[in-house]
Amino acid sequence: MKKILNIPNRILFLVMVGVVLFWYTGKNFNVYSNTFTGALYELLSLPMLALPVLLAALVLWNLFRAKGIDRIWPVLSLGLFGIGVWQVVYN
């Protein structure tokens, strides 16, 4: 039987790093100084708002499925997500 949502924990962590870097870039740099980067940022902004909710759900799902040392990746992903939200909201 084929497993649904069988995404490796390391891939989820790397995608979460990308989302947090996207948030950090939009918060701390002027992405609208160039027309192309501003348009690209606007196109990616809606998926980057919805993606963390999906990623957090998948990370929690994998946290309870993981065994042994593989539990560190979901914990790191959730910690990174928390730091990213903290930086965006309170910085």
PDB file with one MODEL, atoms N, CA, C and O in Angstrom:
MODEL        1
ATOM      1  N   MET A   1       0.834  -1.177   0.000  1.00  0.00           N
ATOM      2  CA  MET A   1       0.000   0.000   0.000  1.00  0.00           C
ATOM      3  C   MET A   1       0.883   1.246   0.000  1.00  0.00           C
ATOM      4  O   MET A   1       1.853   1.327   0.753  1.00  0.00           O
ATOM      5  N   LYS A   2       0.549   2.190  -0.827  1.00  0.00           N
ATOM      6  CA  LYS A   2       1.338   3.403  -0.963  1.00  0.00           C
ATOM      7  C   LYS A   2       0.988   4.391   0.154  1.00  0.00           C
ATOM      8  O   LYS A   2      -0.185   4.634   0.440  1.00  0.00           O
ATOM      9  N   LYS A   3       2.012   4.945   0.768  1.00  0.00           N
ATOM     10  CA  LYS A   3       1.786   5.890   1.854  1.00  0.00           C
ATOM     11  C   LYS A   3       1.542   7.285   1.297  1.00  0.00           C
ATOM     12  O   LYS A   3       2.231   7.725   0.376  1.00  0.00           O
ATOM     13  N   ILE A   4       0.571   7.967   1.854  1.00  0.00           N
ATOM     14  CA  ILE A   4       0.275   9.340   1.481  1.00  0.00           C
ATOM     15  C   ILE A   4       1.048  10.261   2.425  1.00  0.00           C
ATOM     16  O   ILE A   4       1.205   9.960   3.608  1.00  0.00           O
ATOM     17  N   LEU A   5       1.518  11.361   1.902  1.00  0.00           N
ATOM     18  CA  LEU A   5       2.264  12.367   2.671  1.00  0.00           C
ATOM     19  C   LEU A   5       3.563  11.801   3.236  1.00  0.00           C
ATOM     20  O   LEU A   5       3.935  12.104   4.370  1.00  0.00           O
ATOM     21  N   ASN A   6       4.237  10.996   2.461  1.00  0.00           N
ATOM     22  CA  ASN A   6       5.506  10.436   2.889  1.00  0.00           C
ATOM     23  C   ASN A   6       6.634  11.360   2.438  1.00  0.00           C
ATOM     24  O   ASN A   6       7.390  11.032   1.523  1.00  0.00           O
ATOM     25  N   ILE A   7       6.736  12.502   3.081  1.00  0.00           N
ATOM     26  CA  ILE A   7       7.754  13.503   2.750  1.00  0.00           C
ATOM     27  C   ILE A   7       8.853  13.407   3.797  1.00  0.00           C
ATOM     28  O   ILE A   7       8.576  13.468   4.994  1.00  0.00           O
ATOM     29  N   PRO A   8      10.097  13.257   3.355  1.00  0.00           N
ATOM     30  CA  PRO A   8      11.194  13.157   4.327  1.00  0.00           C
ATOM     31  C   PRO A   8      11.308  14.410   5.191  1.00  0.00           C
ATOM     32  O   PRO A   8      11.010  15.521   4.754  1.00  0.00           O
ATOM     33  N   ASN A   9      11.741  14.200   6.408  1.00  0.00           N
ATOM     34  CA  ASN A   9      11.848  15.311   7.365  1.00  0.00           C
ATOM     35  C   ASN A   9      12.870  16.348   6.930  1.00  0.00           C
ATOM     36  O   ASN A   9      12.683  17.539   7.176  1.00  0.00           O
ATOM     37  N   ARG A  10      13.949  15.913   6.287  1.00  0.00           N
ATOM     38  CA  ARG A  10      14.970  16.871   5.862  1.00  0.00           C
ATOM     39  C   ARG A  10      14.446  17.798   4.769  1.00  0.00           C
ATOM     40  O   ARG A  10      14.807  18.974   4.726  1.00  0.00           O
ATOM     41  N   ILE A  11      13.601  17.276   3.890  1.00  0.00           N
ATOM     42  CA  ILE A  11      13.014  18.107   2.824  1.00  0.00           C
ATOM     43  C   ILE A  11      12.081  19.148   3.456  1.00  0.00           C
ATOM     44  O   ILE A  11      12.085  20.310   3.049  1.00  0.00           O
ATOM     45  N   LEU A  12      11.300  18.743   4.428  1.00  0.00           N
ATOM     46  CA  LEU A  12      10.432  19.703   5.110  1.00  0.00           C
ATOM     47  C   LEU A  12      11.250  20.791   5.796  1.00  0.00           C
ATOM     48  O   LEU A  12      10.870  21.961   5.790  1.00  0.00           O
ATOM     49  N   PHE A  13      12.366  20.399   6.380  1.00  0.00           N
ATOM     50  CA  PHE A  13      13.229  21.384   7.034  1.00  0.00           C
ATOM     51  C   PHE A  13      13.783  22.376   6.014  1.00  0.00           C
ATOM     52  O   PHE A  13      13.793  23.579   6.273  1.00  0.00           O
ATOM     53  N   LEU A  14      14.240  21.895   4.869  1.00  0.00           N
ATOM     54  CA  LEU A  14      14.792  22.781   3.848  1.00  0.00           C
ATOM     55  C   LEU A  14      13.733  23.717   3.271  1.00  0.00           C
ATOM     56  O   LEU A  14      14.026  24.877   2.982  1.00  0.00           O
ATOM     57  N   VAL A  15      12.515  23.229   3.103  1.00  0.00           N
ATOM     58  CA  VAL A  15      11.440  24.097   2.620  1.00  0.00           C
ATOM     59  C   VAL A  15      11.107  25.151   3.672  1.00  0.00           C
ATOM     60  O   VAL A  15      10.839  26.304   3.334  1.00  0.00           O
ATOM     61  N   MET A  16      11.123  24.765   4.933  1.00  0.00           N
ATOM     62  CA  MET A  16      10.873  25.731   6.005  1.00  0.00           C
ATOM     63  C   MET A  16      11.980  26.787   6.052  1.00  0.00           C
ATOM     64  O   MET A  16      11.701  27.955   6.323  1.00  0.00           O
ATOM     65  N   VAL A  17      13.212  26.400   5.797  1.00  0.00           N
ATOM     66  CA  VAL A  17      14.315  27.368   5.714  1.00  0.00           C
ATOM     67  C   VAL A  17      14.048  28.353   4.582  1.00  0.00           C
ATOM     68  O   VAL A  17      14.263  29.555   4.743  1.00  0.00           O
ATOM     69  N   GLY A  18      13.583  27.855   3.444  1.00  0.00           N
ATOM     70  CA  GLY A  18      13.261  28.733   2.322  1.00  0.00           C
ATOM     71  C   GLY A  18      12.160  29.722   2.651  1.00  0.00           C
ATOM     72  O   GLY A  18      12.235  30.887   2.261  1.00  0.00           O
ATOM     73  N   VAL A  19      11.138  29.270   3.364  1.00  0.00           N
ATOM     74  CA  VAL A  19      10.032  30.153   3.743  1.00  0.00           C
ATOM     75  C   VAL A  19      10.513  31.236   4.706  1.00  0.00           C
ATOM     76  O   VAL A  19      10.160  32.406   4.556  1.00  0.00           O
ATOM     77  N   VAL A  20      11.308  30.850   5.680  1.00  0.00           N
ATOM     78  CA  VAL A  20      11.807  31.831   6.650  1.00  0.00           C
ATOM     79  C   VAL A  20      12.752  32.822   5.975  1.00  0.00           C
ATOM     80  O   VAL A  20      12.722  34.010   6.295  1.00  0.00           O
ATOM     81  N   LEU A  21      13.585  32.360   5.053  1.00  0.00           N
ATOM     82  CA  LEU A  21      14.447  33.282   4.305  1.00  0.00           C
ATOM     83  C   LEU A  21      13.629  34.237   3.438  1.00  0.00           C
ATOM     84  O   LEU A  21      13.993  35.404   3.294  1.00  0.00           O
ATOM     85  N   PHE A  22      12.540  33.760   2.864  1.00  0.00           N
ATOM     86  CA  PHE A  22      11.661  34.619   2.080  1.00  0.00           C
ATOM     87  C   PHE A  22      11.066  35.714   2.963  1.00  0.00           C
ATOM     88  O   PHE A  22      11.046  36.885   2.585  1.00  0.00           O
ATOM     89  N   TRP A  23      10.583  35.322   4.140  1.00  0.00           N
ATOM     90  CA  TRP A  23      10.030  36.301   5.080  1.00  0.00           C
ATOM     91  C   TRP A  23      11.090  37.316   5.497  1.00  0.00           C
ATOM     92  O   TRP A  23      10.827  38.518   5.533  1.00  0.00           O
ATOM     93  N   TYR A  24      12.287  36.829   5.811  1.00  0.00           N
ATOM     94  CA  TYR A  24      13.377  37.697   6.260  1.00  0.00           C
ATOM     95  C   TYR A  24      13.769  38.682   5.159  1.00  0.00           C
ATOM     96  O   TYR A  24      14.004  39.860   5.425  1.00  0.00           O
ATOM     97  N   THR A  25      13.835  38.193   3.933  1.00  0.00           N
ATOM     98  CA  THR A  25      14.198  39.055   2.811  1.00  0.00           C
ATOM     99  C   THR A  25      13.162  40.154   2.612  1.00  0.00           C
ATOM    100  O   THR A  25      13.518  41.315   2.411  1.00  0.00           O
ATOM    101  N   GLY A  26      11.893  39.797   2.667  1.00  0.00           N
ATOM    102  CA  GLY A  26      10.839  40.793   2.491  1.00  0.00           C
ATOM    103  C   GLY A  26      10.783  41.805   3.616  1.00  0.00           C
ATOM    104  O   GLY A  26      10.394  42.954   3.407  1.00  0.00           O
ATOM    105  N   LYS A  27      11.171  41.383   4.803  1.00  0.00           N
ATOM    106  CA  LYS A  27      11.116  42.280   5.958  1.00  0.00           C
ATOM    107  C   LYS A  27      12.308  43.238   6.009  1.00  0.00           C
ATOM    108  O   LYS A  27      12.151  44.399   6.387  1.00  0.00           O
ATOM    109  N   ASN A  28      13.486  42.765   5.635  1.00  0.00           N
ATOM    110  CA  ASN A  28      14.699  43.541   5.867  1.00  0.00           C
ATOM    111  C   ASN A  28      15.317  44.166   4.622  1.00  0.00           C
ATOM    112  O   ASN A  28      16.235  44.977   4.746  1.00  0.00           O
ATOM    113  N   PHE A  29      14.847  43.818   3.433  1.00  0.00           N
ATOM    114  CA  PHE A  29      15.416  44.378   2.210  1.00  0.00           C
ATOM    115  C   PHE A  29      14.308  44.999   1.376  1.00  0.00           C
ATOM    116  O   PHE A  29      13.146  44.603   1.477  1.00  0.00           O
ATOM    117  N   ASN A  30      14.671  45.967   0.558  1.00  0.00           N
ATOM    118  CA  ASN A  30      13.714  46.608  -0.330  1.00  0.00           C
ATOM    119  C   ASN A  30      13.593  45.759  -1.597  1.00  0.00           C
ATOM    120  O   ASN A  30      14.368  45.930  -2.538  1.00  0.00           O
ATOM    121  N   VAL A  31      12.632  44.855  -1.617  1.00  0.00           N
ATOM    122  CA  VAL A  31      12.468  43.970  -2.770  1.00  0.00           C
ATOM    123  C   VAL A  31      11.811  44.690  -3.930  1.00  0.00           C
ATOM    124  O   VAL A  31      11.834  44.190  -5.055  1.00  0.00           O
ATOM    125  N   TYR A  32      11.230  45.843  -3.687  1.00  0.00           N
ATOM    126  CA  TYR A  32      10.543  46.582  -4.743  1.00  0.00           C
ATOM    127  C   TYR A  32      11.456  47.591  -5.454  1.00  0.00           C
ATOM    128  O   TYR A  32      10.982  48.362  -6.287  1.00  0.00           O
ATOM    129  N   SER A  33      12.736  47.597  -5.141  1.00  0.00           N
ATOM    130  CA  SER A  33      13.652  48.523  -5.812  1.00  0.00           C
ATOM    131  C   SER A  33      13.831  48.159  -7.284  1.00  0.00           C
ATOM    132  O   SER A  33      14.076  49.036  -8.112  1.00  0.00           O
ATOM    133  N   ASN A  34      13.715  46.908  -7.608  1.00  0.00           N
ATOM    134  CA  ASN A  34      13.781  46.437  -8.986  1.00  0.00           C
ATOM    135  C   ASN A  34      12.406  45.905  -9.363  1.00  0.00           C
ATOM    136  O   ASN A  34      11.751  45.251  -8.551  1.00  0.00           O
ATOM    137  N   THR A  35      11.965  46.177 -10.581  1.00  0.00           N
ATOM    138  CA  THR A  35      10.623  45.767 -11.004  1.00  0.00           C
ATOM    139  C   THR A  35      10.473  44.258 -11.012  1.00  0.00           C
ATOM    140  O   THR A  35       9.450  43.730 -10.576  1.00  0.00           O
ATOM    141  N   PHE A  36      11.491  43.556 -11.508  1.00  0.00           N
ATOM    142  CA  PHE A  36      11.408  42.101 -11.613  1.00  0.00           C
ATOM    143  C   PHE A  36      11.345  41.442 -10.235  1.00  0.00           C
ATOM    144  O   PHE A  36      10.523  40.554 -10.007  1.00  0.00           O
ATOM    145  N   THR A  37      12.205  41.874  -9.323  1.00  0.00           N
ATOM    146  CA  THR A  37      12.191  41.265  -7.997  1.00  0.00           C
ATOM    147  C   THR A  37      10.909  41.590  -7.241  1.00  0.00           C
ATOM    148  O   THR A  37      10.410  40.759  -6.482  1.00  0.00           O
ATOM    149  N   GLY A  38      10.375  42.782  -7.439  1.00  0.00           N
ATOM    150  CA  GLY A  38       9.108  43.141  -6.798  1.00  0.00           C
ATOM    151  C   GLY A  38       7.961  42.295  -7.313  1.00  0.00           C
ATOM    152  O   GLY A  38       7.117  41.847  -6.536  1.00  0.00           O
ATOM    153  N   ALA A  39       7.926  42.069  -8.642  1.00  0.00           N
ATOM    154  CA  ALA A  39       6.870  41.237  -9.221  1.00  0.00           C
ATOM    155  C   ALA A  39       7.012  39.786  -8.770  1.00  0.00           C
ATOM    156  O   ALA A  39       6.016  39.127  -8.471  1.00  0.00           O
ATOM    157  N   LEU A  40       8.241  39.289  -8.722  1.00  0.00           N
ATOM    158  CA  LEU A  40       8.474  37.915  -8.265  1.00  0.00           C
ATOM    159  C   LEU A  40       8.081  37.757  -6.799  1.00  0.00           C
ATOM    160  O   LEU A  40       7.486  36.754  -6.405  1.00  0.00           O
ATOM    161  N   TYR A  41       8.420  38.753  -6.009  1.00  0.00           N
ATOM    162  CA  TYR A  41       8.059  38.701  -4.590  1.00  0.00           C
ATOM    163  C   TYR A  41       6.536  38.701  -4.413  1.00  0.00           C
ATOM    164  O   TYR A  41       6.008  37.971  -3.574  1.00  0.00           O
ATOM    165  N   GLU A  42       5.843  39.508  -5.191  1.00  0.00           N
ATOM    166  CA  GLU A  42       4.381  39.549  -5.099  1.00  0.00           C
ATOM    167  C   GLU A  42       3.747  38.235  -5.555  1.00  0.00           C
ATOM    168  O   GLU A  42       2.757  37.791  -4.973  1.00  0.00           O
ATOM    169  N   LEU A  43       4.303  37.616  -6.581  1.00  0.00           N
ATOM    170  CA  LEU A  43       3.767  36.333  -7.045  1.00  0.00           C
ATOM    171  C   LEU A  43       3.952  35.233  -6.014  1.00  0.00           C
ATOM    172  O   LEU A  43       3.095  34.360  -5.872  1.00  0.00           O
ATOM    173  N   LEU A  44       5.059  35.271  -5.300  1.00  0.00           N
ATOM    174  CA  LEU A  44       5.343  34.235  -4.315  1.00  0.00           C
ATOM    175  C   LEU A  44       4.774  34.527  -2.932  1.00  0.00           C
ATOM    176  O   LEU A  44       4.814  33.663  -2.056  1.00  0.00           O
ATOM    177  N   SER A  45       4.250  35.723  -2.722  1.00  0.00           N
ATOM    178  CA  SER A  45       3.825  36.092  -1.367  1.00  0.00           C
ATOM    179  C   SER A  45       2.613  35.294  -0.893  1.00  0.00           C
ATOM    180  O   SER A  45       2.572  34.897   0.272  1.00  0.00           O
ATOM    181  N   LEU A  46       1.640  35.048  -1.738  1.00  0.00           N
ATOM    182  CA  LEU A  46       0.469  34.286  -1.302  1.00  0.00           C
ATOM    183  C   LEU A  46       0.799  32.829  -0.985  1.00  0.00           C
ATOM    184  O   LEU A  46       0.358  32.327   0.049  1.00  0.00           O
ATOM    185  N   PRO A  47       1.564  32.125  -1.840  1.00  0.00           N
ATOM    186  CA  PRO A  47       1.943  30.766  -1.437  1.00  0.00           C
ATOM    187  C   PRO A  47       2.799  30.724  -0.177  1.00  0.00           C
ATOM    188  O   PRO A  47       2.710  29.770   0.596  1.00  0.00           O
ATOM    189  N   MET A  48       3.626  31.743   0.040  1.00  0.00           N
ATOM    190  CA  MET A  48       4.473  31.753   1.222  1.00  0.00           C
ATOM    191  C   MET A  48       3.695  32.081   2.486  1.00  0.00           C
ATOM    192  O   MET A  48       4.200  31.873   3.589  1.00  0.00           O
ATOM    193  N   LEU A  49       2.483  32.586   2.349  1.00  0.00           N
ATOM    194  CA  LEU A  49       1.630  32.772   3.520  1.00  0.00           C
ATOM    195  C   LEU A  49       0.864  31.505   3.854  1.00  0.00           C
ATOM    196  O   LEU A  49       0.603  31.233   5.026  1.00  0.00           O
ATOM    197  N   ALA A  50       0.499  30.724   2.843  1.00  0.00           N
ATOM    198  CA  ALA A  50      -0.268  29.497   3.058  1.00  0.00           C
ATOM    199  C   ALA A  50       0.639  28.302   3.342  1.00  0.00           C
ATOM    200  O   ALA A  50       0.245  27.385   4.063  1.00  0.00           O
ATOM    201  N   LEU A  51       1.838  28.303   2.786  1.00  0.00           N
ATOM    202  CA  LEU A  51       2.740  27.166   2.921  1.00  0.00           C
ATOM    203  C   LEU A  51       3.151  26.856   4.361  1.00  0.00           C
ATOM    204  O   LEU A  51       3.228  25.677   4.709  1.00  0.00           O
ATOM    205  N   PRO A  52       3.418  27.842   5.216  1.00  0.00           N
ATOM    206  CA  PRO A  52       3.817  27.508   6.585  1.00  0.00           C
ATOM    207  C   PRO A  52       2.749  26.751   7.374  1.00  0.00           C
ATOM    208  O   PRO A  52       3.086  25.925   8.222  1.00  0.00           O
ATOM    209  N   VAL A  53       1.488  27.013   7.113  1.00  0.00           N
ATOM    210  CA  VAL A  53       0.426  26.276   7.813  1.00  0.00           C
ATOM    211  C   VAL A  53       0.467  24.809   7.407  1.00  0.00           C
ATOM    212  O   VAL A  53       0.376  23.920   8.253  1.00  0.00           O
ATOM    213  N   LEU A  54       0.604  24.563   6.113  1.00  0.00           N
ATOM    214  CA  LEU A  54       0.705  23.188   5.628  1.00  0.00           C
ATOM    215  C   LEU A  54       1.976  22.522   6.133  1.00  0.00           C
ATOM    216  O   LEU A  54       1.950  21.367   6.556  1.00  0.00           O
ATOM    217  N   LEU A  55       3.078  23.243   6.091  1.00  0.00           N
ATOM    218  CA  LEU A  55       4.339  22.674   6.565  1.00  0.00           C
ATOM    219  C   LEU A  55       4.299  22.353   8.055  1.00  0.00           C
ATOM    220  O   LEU A  55       4.807  21.314   8.477  1.00  0.00           O
ATOM    221  N   ALA A  56       3.704  23.226   8.850  1.00  0.00           N
ATOM    222  CA  ALA A  56       3.612  22.963  10.286  1.00  0.00           C
ATOM    223  C   ALA A  56       2.780  21.719  10.557  1.00  0.00           C
ATOM    224  O   ALA A  56       3.113  20.929  11.441  1.00  0.00           O
ATOM    225  N   ALA A  57       1.703  21.538   9.803  1.00  0.00           N
ATOM    226  CA  ALA A  57       0.888  20.332   9.964  1.00  0.00           C
ATOM    227  C   ALA A  57       1.670  19.073   9.568  1.00  0.00           C
ATOM    228  O   ALA A  57       1.602  18.053  10.255  1.00  0.00           O
ATOM    229  N   LEU A  58       2.408  19.151   8.465  1.00  0.00           N
ATOM    230  CA  LEU A  58       3.208  18.006   8.042  1.00  0.00           C
ATOM    231  C   LEU A  58       4.345  17.707   9.009  1.00  0.00           C
ATOM    232  O   LEU A  58       4.671  16.545   9.250  1.00  0.00           O
ATOM    233  N   VAL A  59       4.944  18.749   9.560  1.00  0.00           N
ATOM    234  CA  VAL A  59       6.022  18.553  10.529  1.00  0.00           C
ATOM    235  C   VAL A  59       5.480  17.888  11.788  1.00  0.00           C
ATOM    236  O   VAL A  59       6.113  16.979  12.326  1.00  0.00           O
ATOM    237  N   LEU A  60       4.325  18.323  12.261  1.00  0.00           N
ATOM    238  CA  LEU A  60       3.732  17.680  13.442  1.00  0.00           C
ATOM    239  C   LEU A  60       3.361  16.234  13.146  1.00  0.00           C
ATOM    240  O   LEU A  60       3.533  15.354  13.991  1.00  0.00           O
ATOM    241  N   TRP A  61       2.854  15.996  11.948  1.00  0.00           N
ATOM    242  CA  TRP A  61       2.519  14.621  11.543  1.00  0.00           C
ATOM    243  C   TRP A  61       3.776  13.751  11.558  1.00  0.00           C
ATOM    244  O   TRP A  61       3.754  12.632  12.073  1.00  0.00           O
ATOM    245  N   ASN A  62       4.874  14.268  10.992  1.00  0.00           N
ATOM    246  CA  ASN A  62       6.121  13.504  10.954  1.00  0.00           C
ATOM    247  C   ASN A  62       6.771  13.391  12.322  1.00  0.00           C
ATOM    248  O   ASN A  62       7.501  12.433  12.580  1.00  0.00           O
ATOM    249  N   LEU A  63       6.521  14.345  13.198  1.00  0.00           N
ATOM    250  CA  LEU A  63       7.090  14.268  14.542  1.00  0.00           C
ATOM    251  C   LEU A  63       6.541  13.063  15.292  1.00  0.00           C
ATOM    252  O   LEU A  63       7.281  12.380  16.001  1.00  0.00           O
ATOM    253  N   PHE A  64       5.268  12.802  15.143  1.00  0.00           N
ATOM    254  CA  PHE A  64       4.678  11.675  15.848  1.00  0.00           C
ATOM    255  C   PHE A  64       4.930  10.350  15.149  1.00  0.00           C
ATOM    256  O   PHE A  64       4.785   9.295  15.766  1.00  0.00           O
ATOM    257  N   ARG A  65       5.306  10.379  13.869  1.00  0.00           N
ATOM    258  CA  ARG A  65       5.627   9.148  13.146  1.00  0.00           C
ATOM    259  C   ARG A  65       7.098   8.782  13.253  1.00  0.00           C
ATOM    260  O   ARG A  65       7.449   7.614  13.083  1.00  0.00           O
ATOM    261  N   ALA A  66       7.967   9.745  13.531  1.00  0.00           N
ATOM    262  CA  ALA A  66       9.415   9.520  13.501  1.00  0.00           C
ATOM    263  C   ALA A  66       9.851   8.679  14.686  1.00  0.00           C
ATOM    264  O   ALA A  66       9.245   8.701  15.757  1.00  0.00           O
ATOM    265  N   LYS A  67      10.916   7.945  14.457  1.00  0.00           N
ATOM    266  CA  LYS A  67      11.498   7.106  15.497  1.00  0.00           C
ATOM    267  C   LYS A  67      12.971   7.476  15.667  1.00  0.00           C
ATOM    268  O   LYS A  67      13.660   7.769  14.690  1.00  0.00           O
ATOM    269  N   GLY A  68      13.434   7.463  16.877  1.00  0.00           N
ATOM    270  CA  GLY A  68      14.852   7.647  17.161  1.00  0.00           C
ATOM    271  C   GLY A  68      15.379   9.030  16.816  1.00  0.00           C
ATOM    272  O   GLY A  68      14.783  10.048  17.165  1.00  0.00           O
ATOM    273  N   ILE A  69      16.514   9.041  16.121  1.00  0.00           N
ATOM    274  CA  ILE A  69      17.214  10.288  15.820  1.00  0.00           C
ATOM    275  C   ILE A  69      16.485  11.104  14.764  1.00  0.00           C
ATOM    276  O   ILE A  69      16.753  12.297  14.623  1.00  0.00           O
ATOM    277  N   ASP A  70      15.566  10.492  14.014  1.00  0.00           N
ATOM    278  CA  ASP A  70      14.826  11.228  12.993  1.00  0.00           C
ATOM    279  C   ASP A  70      13.862  12.247  13.591  1.00  0.00           C
ATOM    280  O   ASP A  70      13.295  13.054  12.854  1.00  0.00           O
ATOM    281  N   ARG A  71      13.664  12.231  14.883  1.00  0.00           N
ATOM    282  CA  ARG A  71      12.789  13.215  15.523  1.00  0.00           C
ATOM    283  C   ARG A  71      13.418  14.600  15.624  1.00  0.00           C
ATOM    284  O   ARG A  71      12.726  15.576  15.915  1.00  0.00           O
ATOM    285  N   ILE A  72      14.711  14.692  15.387  1.00  0.00           N
ATOM    286  CA  ILE A  72      15.363  15.997  15.523  1.00  0.00           C
ATOM    287  C   ILE A  72      14.957  16.938  14.391  1.00  0.00           C
ATOM    288  O   ILE A  72      14.876  18.146  14.616  1.00  0.00           O
ATOM    289  N   TRP A  73      14.699  16.432  13.182  1.00  0.00           N
ATOM    290  CA  TRP A  73      14.362  17.299  12.052  1.00  0.00           C
ATOM    291  C   TRP A  73      13.030  18.004  12.247  1.00  0.00           C
ATOM    292  O   TRP A  73      12.963  19.208  12.003  1.00  0.00           O
ATOM    293  N   PRO A  74      11.965  17.329  12.672  1.00  0.00           N
ATOM    294  CA  PRO A  74      10.724  18.076  12.935  1.00  0.00           C
ATOM    295  C   PRO A  74      10.861  19.095  14.065  1.00  0.00           C
ATOM    296  O   PRO A  74      10.271  20.174  14.009  1.00  0.00           O
ATOM    297  N   VAL A  75      11.629  18.755  15.075  1.00  0.00           N
ATOM    298  CA  VAL A  75      11.834  19.692  16.182  1.00  0.00           C
ATOM    299  C   VAL A  75      12.601  20.920  15.693  1.00  0.00           C
ATOM    300  O   VAL A  75      12.266  22.046  16.062  1.00  0.00           O
ATOM    301  N   LEU A  76      13.627  20.711  14.866  1.00  0.00           N
ATOM    302  CA  LEU A  76      14.362  21.842  14.293  1.00  0.00           C
ATOM    303  C   LEU A  76      13.467  22.671  13.383  1.00  0.00           C
ATOM    304  O   LEU A  76      13.568  23.897  13.373  1.00  0.00           O
ATOM    305  N   SER A  77      12.596  22.026  12.623  1.00  0.00           N
ATOM    306  CA  SER A  77      11.691  22.756  11.731  1.00  0.00           C
ATOM    307  C   SER A  77      10.727  23.626  12.520  1.00  0.00           C
ATOM    308  O   SER A  77      10.504  24.784  12.167  1.00  0.00           O
ATOM    309  N   LEU A  78      10.155  23.081  13.581  1.00  0.00           N
ATOM    310  CA  LEU A  78       9.236  23.868  14.402  1.00  0.00           C
ATOM    311  C   LEU A  78       9.957  25.009  15.118  1.00  0.00           C
ATOM    312  O   LEU A  78       9.409  26.103  15.256  1.00  0.00           O
ATOM    313  N   GLY A  79      11.179  24.754  15.572  1.00  0.00           N
ATOM    314  CA  GLY A  79      11.964  25.819  16.193  1.00  0.00           C
ATOM    315  C   GLY A  79      12.293  26.926  15.211  1.00  0.00           C
ATOM    316  O   GLY A  79      12.207  28.107  15.548  1.00  0.00           O
ATOM    317  N   LEU A  80      12.668  26.552  14.001  1.00  0.00           N
ATOM    318  CA  LEU A  80      12.954  27.540  12.965  1.00  0.00           C
ATOM    319  C   LEU A  80      11.708  28.328  12.606  1.00  0.00           C
ATOM    320  O   LEU A  80      11.779  29.539  12.399  1.00  0.00           O
ATOM    321  N   PHE A  81      10.574  27.661  12.528  1.00  0.00           N
ATOM    322  CA  PHE A  81       9.312  28.334  12.241  1.00  0.00           C
ATOM    323  C   PHE A  81       8.982  29.337  13.343  1.00  0.00           C
ATOM    324  O   PHE A  81       8.550  30.454  13.056  1.00  0.00           O
ATOM    325  N   GLY A  82       9.180  28.951  14.587  1.00  0.00           N
ATOM    326  CA  GLY A  82       8.928  29.860  15.705  1.00  0.00           C
ATOM    327  C   GLY A  82       9.845  31.070  15.686  1.00  0.00           C
ATOM    328  O   GLY A  82       9.404  32.191  15.939  1.00  0.00           O
ATOM    329  N   ILE A  83      11.119  30.849  15.388  1.00  0.00           N
ATOM    330  CA  ILE A  83      12.069  31.961  15.300  1.00  0.00           C
ATOM    331  C   ILE A  83      11.701  32.881  14.149  1.00  0.00           C
ATOM    332  O   ILE A  83      11.782  34.102  14.276  1.00  0.00           O
ATOM    333  N   GLY A  84      11.293  32.294  13.015  1.00  0.00           N
ATOM    334  CA  GLY A  84      10.897  33.106  11.863  1.00  0.00           C
ATOM    335  C   GLY A  84       9.690  33.966  12.154  1.00  0.00           C
ATOM    336  O   GLY A  84       9.662  35.142  11.792  1.00  0.00           O
ATOM    337  N   VAL A  85       8.697  33.398  12.801  1.00  0.00           N
ATOM    338  CA  VAL A  85       7.498  34.171  13.159  1.00  0.00           C
ATOM    339  C   VAL A  85       7.864  35.254  14.159  1.00  0.00           C
ATOM    340  O   VAL A  85       7.387  36.383  14.052  1.00  0.00           O
ATOM    341  N   TRP A  86       8.703  34.924  15.126  1.00  0.00           N
ATOM    342  CA  TRP A  86       9.133  35.913  16.122  1.00  0.00           C
ATOM    343  C   TRP A  86       9.848  37.082  15.445  1.00  0.00           C
ATOM    344  O   TRP A  86       9.584  38.239  15.775  1.00  0.00           O
ATOM    345  N   GLN A  87      10.744  36.798  14.510  1.00  0.00           N
ATOM    346  CA  GLN A  87      11.492  37.851  13.824  1.00  0.00           C
ATOM    347  C   GLN A  87      10.602  38.727  12.979  1.00  0.00           C
ATOM    348  O   GLN A  87      10.785  39.944  12.944  1.00  0.00           O
ATOM    349  N   VAL A  88       9.644  38.136  12.300  1.00  0.00           N
ATOM    350  CA  VAL A  88       8.768  38.904  11.419  1.00  0.00           C
ATOM    351  C   VAL A  88       7.798  39.775  12.229  1.00  0.00           C
ATOM    352  O   VAL A  88       7.546  40.926  11.872  1.00  0.00           O
ATOM    353  N   VAL A  89       7.266  39.227  13.303  1.00  0.00           N
ATOM    354  CA  VAL A  89       6.255  39.959  14.067  1.00  0.00           C
ATOM    355  C   VAL A  89       6.886  40.995  14.991  1.00  0.00           C
ATOM    356  O   VAL A  89       6.404  42.125  15.066  1.00  0.00           O
ATOM    357  N   TYR A  90       7.950  40.633  15.691  1.00  0.00           N
ATOM    358  CA  TYR A  90       8.461  41.509  16.736  1.00  0.00           C
ATOM    359  C   TYR A  90       9.736  42.261  16.377  1.00  0.00           C
ATOM    360  O   TYR A  90      10.302  42.931  17.240  1.00  0.00           O
ATOM    361  N   ASN A  91      10.202  42.175  15.150  1.00  0.00           N
ATOM    362  CA  ASN A  91      11.441  42.871  14.806  1.00  0.00           C
ATOM    363  C   ASN A  91      11.151  44.042  13.912  1.00  0.00           C
ATOM    364  O   ASN A  91      12.071  44.756  13.513  1.00  0.00           O
TER     365      ASN A  91
ENDMDL
END
